[in-house]
Structure formats: structure tokens, C-alpha cells
Amino acid sequence: MEHPQTFSLDVVAERNHVSDIVRAIISTIFFHRFFPAVRPKTRDVLDLTFPSIDDPKLDAQIDAQVSSLLEGFNNGTSKSSGRISVQFYEKRRKKSGWFLRADEQVCWEEWVLNVKLVSARTDSERRNLRTKMENQLSNAILQIITAVSHHKDHIPPITEMTSNPFPFQITVGDKVDNWGTRMGIF
């Protein structure tokens, strides 16, 4: 079993900024790893400008998963951390019998974003927290740009002319990947 190239990012965010910060990071990942023809655009979060793709369908998928992450914070528990990940897959032909062939999807890259929710009690703490969030978002975007610039060898070749040669998945929560879940036992 091949293991995907995995990148991990950690951010701390105040409740009223967590949605924008997570969207900014995920949008930046897709800007650099979404291979169909795209129309670029920029967005602003916390006085920072970051790259994005002008694709309403992709935006809707990102928004749905970010909303799911926020629901985990707002479900009445004292949960203060969450995880959202983006996986990119390659479609491969798998020989499944003498005459039958099936397609399988093999993950070649995964981005894991660990989010910790914090709150400020005073104006001074709020200002310090905002500065910290701006710095973390800026660093996260720079980490993404550095990673995609230096780690290219694991990207599979594009072998078909579809609109998106590499399917992707955005998931919220802990990833459970063991032989039992793959076999449908657990």
C-alpha cells in the first residue's frame, strides 16, 4: 500500500474568524493543486490577501465542509479543536479478475489542517490574538507555497483530458484508515 505525501498545518483561531481562516488555507491548497483550467481570484482575510479559484462548485464543497467543522465546535460540547483534511487521488486501472477490470483511487497527497479554537477575554488579548492569527495564516500560506514548490515528484502524470484529472475529497474529523474500514468490517 502506497502512502500519500502528507502535509500538516496547525492554526489557532478565534470563533468569529475560524471559518474565514480555514477557507483561506483550503482555497490556497486548491489554487496550487487543482489542475483543470481555472480563473484565479484573490480574497482578503485578516488584512491578508490570498489566492483562490473562481469556481462556485468548488467553493460550495469547501463551504459545506467548513460548516461541518464549525458544527463540531457549536454542538453544545466544549470541543475546542477540530481537523479538516484534503486528499487528492489518482484513478488507476486495477486488474480484478481474468477479464474484469476495475478502477481504484489511490491517494497521492493529503493536507491536514488541525484547528484549535480559542477565545480572548480582554481587548488586549483580542488584539494579540488577531496578530497571532494573521501571522499564522501568513505562515500557513507560505508553508503551502513552499511545499508545493519543493514537493512535485509524487504528483502522478495526467493521463486523461477530463476537466479534473485528479479527484479530491475534503473530510472533517479524524481519519480512520485501517484494513477493517477499507474492507467494510468496521
N, C-alpha and C positions, 0 to 999 in steps of 0.2 A: 504494500500500500504506500503510495507516494504521499508525502507531507507537503502541504502548501507553504509557500513563503508567507510568514505571518509577521505583521507589524502591529504593535500595541501602543496606544496613546492613552494617557491619563489626564483628565481635566477635573477641576473643581469649579462648580458654578452655583450661583445664587438661583433660587427658584424662578424668578421672573426673567432670567437670562438663559436658563439651561436649554430651552428649545432652540433659540437662535444660535447658540454656540454649537450644539450638536449638528444642526442643519448645515452650518458653515463648514464644519470639518468633513461631514459626509459629502457635501457638494464639491469640496475641494478634491476629495479622493476620486469622485466620479469624473471631475474635469480632467484628471490625469490618466484615468484608466477606462474610460468609456470610449470605445473605438469607432462607433458609427460617426458619420459626418455630423458635426454639432455646430450650433450657433452659440458662441461664447457670450457671456454677460458677466457683470460684476454685481456683488451685493455688499452692503455695509452692515457690520455688526460691531458694537462697542468701539466706534471710531476707527475700525479697521475695514479695509476693502479686500475681498477675496474673490477668486474666480468661481464661476458657476456655469452651468449649461442651461440654455433656454429650451427646455423640454418639459412641457406640462405633465406628461405621463410619468417621467422620472421624478419630477417634483412631488406628484401625488403619492408615489411609492415611498419616497423619503418622509413626507409629512405623515403618512399613516404609521410608519414605524416609530417616528419620533413621538407621535401621540401615544402610541402604545408604551413607550418608555416612560412618558410623563404620567400615564395612568398608574404605573407601578409606584411612582412617588406619591400619587394622590389617592391611593386606595384606602386611606384611613390607617395604614400602619405607619410605623416610624421609620420606614425604609429610607435610607439616605444614600444609597449607591445603586447603580444600575450599569448594565452593559448592553451595548448595541454593536453589532458586527456586520461587515460587508464582505461577502465572499464572491469571487469571480471563478467561473467554471469553464472548462473546455469540454466540448462534445467529442466523444471518441466512439468509434465502432468497436463493439465488443462481440467476440465470437461466442455465441451461446449454445451452439449445437452444430451438427453436421451441415445443416442447410440454413439454419436460422441465424440472423444477426440482430443484435440489439444495440441501441445507443446507451452510453453511460456518460454521466457528467463527473468530471474529475476537477476538484478544486485546485487551482494553481496559485491563488493569492487570497489572503484573508487579512482584513483590517479590524482590529478590536479596539473599541473605544470604551474605556472604563470611566464612568461619570460619578462623581461624588457631589452630592447636594449639600450646600452649607448655607447658613443664614447669618446676617450681620445684625447686631443689636443696637449699635450706635451709628451716628453719621460718620464718625471717624472710621469705624470698622467697615462701613459700606463703601467709603472712598478707597480704602486699602484693598478691599475685596474686588472692587471694579478694576483697579490697577492690576491686581493679580490675574483676574480673568482675561484682561486684554493681553497681558504678557503670555499667558498660557495658550490663548488662541493663536497669537502670533507665532509662538514656538511650535505649536501643533502643525500649522500650515507650512512652516519651514521644514519640519520633520518629514511631512508628506512629500514636499518638493524634493528634498534630499534623497529620500528613499526611492521615489520613482525614477530619479535621475541615475542613481547608482545601481539599482537592482532591476535589471531588464532581462537578464539571461533566462529567467524562469518563465517568461511570457511565451505561450505557445504560438506557433505560426498561425496566421489567419489563412484558413483553407477554403472558406466559402464566402460568397459575396452576399450574405444576408445583411439586414440592417444592423444587427448586433451579433457579431460572431461569437461573443463570449457571454453566455447567460450569467446573471448575478442574482444574489439573494441578500436581503437585508433582514437580520433577525435581532430580536430583543431577548435578553436574558442569557443565562448560562448555556453554553453549547455542550450538549451531551452527545458525544460521538464515540461510541464503543461498538463492539461487534454485535451486542444484543439489540441495540437500537437500529443498526443497519439491517439486521435480519428480521426485524419486526417482532422480536420476542418481548422487549421491554417497552 
